[in-house]
Amino acid sequence: MAGAARQGQISKVANAELDSHADTVVAGSSCKVLEFTEKCCDVYPYSDQYDPVQNVPIAKVATAYDHPVTGETFILVFGQALYMGDSMEHTLICPNQARFNGVVIDDVPRHLSPNKSSTHSIFFPDENVQIPLYLNGVISCFPTRFPTNKEIQDCKWLIVTNDLPWEPSSDHFAEQELLYHDDAHPVTHDRDVYSLSSIIHRNVGALNTESRKLSTPDSEIARIFNCSPAIAQKTRLVTTQKGIHSVTDHLTRRYKTK
């Protein structure tokens, strides 16, 4: 029944929205899972007054985009995304996660651009493809739809976010930003006054996540293989795969066991 329901949603259109208050891409109903990682995390809404959504799987997903000018269909791929599936209609794109992958995000609406120089678009430099953004109220977005297997096989892939481990709470981002401050944009380096952790961990966003964790705990591994928790832990440590090599477009080679 679940498969039949999903087939009925193939033509379903749902917006993909830019959301700087989401620290990770959140994949909604118009996304199809290409593969699950072995990790999950708890997702918190805009206020910590609400209970988190627990054990949300981290996956690589795809959605279809029909370019309004050329008519060409592209497959947009999101690696390291939180997969909400049918429980969430639209998809949220973390702009900095896409920028981390070399995608150019210009989220300033043209009519609000100081010099009217904004493209209000998402640009993929390697493929020379530009996706125009629209406004839904004040939210920059574009329409997507659930892709068919044939479209995933035949259409050009645009990698929005890659498969590299994504840790949005890492101090690395704030440390890198400090390297670019100069006399024209002064900032103190006194950690007692200007704490890196205070930059990273201020919960002012619409969506926050906890640290990633394995979706299958050692206790479950021990139960499945009828072994002790200590042996289950050792098994996990020597069999955990830390990376994946892939090629975009129509061919994907995964150097890992299934």
Secondary structure, DSSP 8 states (H G I E B T S, - for coil): -HHHHHHTTTT-EEEEEE-TTBSS-EE-TT-EEEEEEEEEEEEE-SSTTS--EEEEEEEEEEEEEE-TTT--EEEEEEEEEEE-GGG-SSEEE-HHHHHTTT-EEE-S-GGG-TTS----EEEETTTTEEEE-EEETTEEEEEEE---HHHHHHSEEEEEE-SS---TT-THHHHHHHTT--TTS-----TTTS-HHHHHS---SSBEE---EESS-HHHHHHHHT--HHHHHHHHHHH---------TT-----S--
